[in-house]
Amino acid sequence: MLMPRQQAPELVLDTLAGGPFRLADDAPERMTLLCFYRGLHCPICATYLKELERLTPSFAERGVSTIAISSDGEERARAMAEKIGAANLRIGYGLSLAKAREWGLYVSASRGKTSIGIEEPALFSEPGLFLIRPDNTVYYLSVQSMPFVRPNFAEMVQALDFVIKNSYPARGEYTGPLQEQPA
């Protein structure tokens, strides 16, 4: 299980921008935001990624680079980029399902065509959102088993202002023994 303040798994992907994305080499001022999405077949993903595209400049102002990632191939990734009007948001593609599991993402099996008439891949990963520090440690993570009710990007931008101002540490890092607390 991935834990805050511990090393993130290695991540290397092709991008629509042409070159590979290497998490270890990304080197933003403060963090890299990794948005793992289900794929072109998911209408909720398209809406969610449009919001991330809109707010990518706000993240950049705070020293946070962004990338959206799926296990889709290049053609489907390009179709999603066109659908969301990606101009600022990097799009990574070809995430292996083994790598998705390494990141703690859930994997689902196809149920056929979605409500927008696009066939789901035989297997694909469910959503996850991560903030990774330049030292490659996990700062924040949210992993979902369903496409619904995802973390809000506008709230995350506001939270980053607090985090930056107060040098707020990653939380959820304790892995020691647990003792029951009195009620």
Secondary structure, DSSP 8 states (H G I E B T S, - for coil): ---TTSB----EEEETTSSEEEGGG---SSEEEEEE---TT-HHHHHHHHHHHHHHHHHHHTTEEEEEE-S--HHHHHHHHHHHT-SSSEEEE---HHHHHHTT--EEE--SB-TTS-B--SEEE--EEEEE-TTSBEEEEEE-SSSSS---HHHHHHHHHHHHHHT----S---S-------
